[in-house]
Every structure is written in C-alpha cells, then in structure tokens.
Amino acid sequence: MAHPKRRHSTTRRDKRRTHDSLTGKQLATDPTTGEVHLFHRAHVSEGNLFYKGRVIIENYAS
C-alpha cells in the first residue's frame, strides 16, 4: 500500500472534500394537477398516472 512521505495539510484535505456534501432533490410542479414531484418522473394523482402534464394510465392506483 502507498503511504505519503509527508503529511498533507488540513487545507489540502478539506479542498478535496468540498464536493462531498449532499444536495437536495430537484422538484417540479405538474401544470395540470399542481402536484409537486421529482423531475423526469411519473406521479400518481387522483388514481391516474401523469407524466409531462398528460395522463399516461387511467385508474393506475386501483
């Protein structure tokens, strides 16, 4: 296994870790139903499956 010959400073370590934080999910509002859902995902509203503001499958939840 490789080991560093010299110690890396905490600043160098922290610069490498700046991108490790989590980000929130992107949410969209359906123009037809007003439901909040994840981007590029179909969602169920009033028993119907919607995608891009259109009904894909009716009576989906039954």
N, C-alpha and C positions, 0 to 999 in steps of 0.2 A: 504494500500500500504506500501511496505517496504521502509524504509529510512535508509541510512547508519548512524551509530552512530558517526563515524569520517570521515573526509574528505579524499578522495583518492587523492594522489598526481598526478600532471600532467604527471609524468613519467609513473605511472601505467596506467593512461588513454590512453596515447599515445602508450604504448606497446600493449594494447588491439586493438587499431585501425590500427596497422601496416598492416593488411591483407585486409583492406577495399579499397585499391587502385584498379583501373581498369587495366586490361591487354589487350593487342592488340589481334586481331583475328589471328589465325594460317592460313597462306596462303600456297597453293601448286601450282605447275606448272604442267599442263597436259603434259604428254610426247608426245602425238600425235599432239595436236593442239598448244601447247605452251601458252595456256590461263592460267591466274592466277585466282584461285578460292578458296573458302573455303574448308578445309579438309573434306572428307566424304560427299561431296555434289555434286550432278549432276550439270552440267552447259551447257548452250547453246552456240554453236559456229557454225557460218555459217548455221544456221537453223536446226542443228541437236543437239540432247541432248546426251551429253557424260558423262560417269561415269567410273572411273578407266581406262581411255585411250581407251574405246570402245564406239561405237555408240549404244545407247540404243533405241532411237526413231529417225527415219529419218523424215525430214520435220516437226519438232516439232513446230517451230515458225510460221508456216503459218496458 
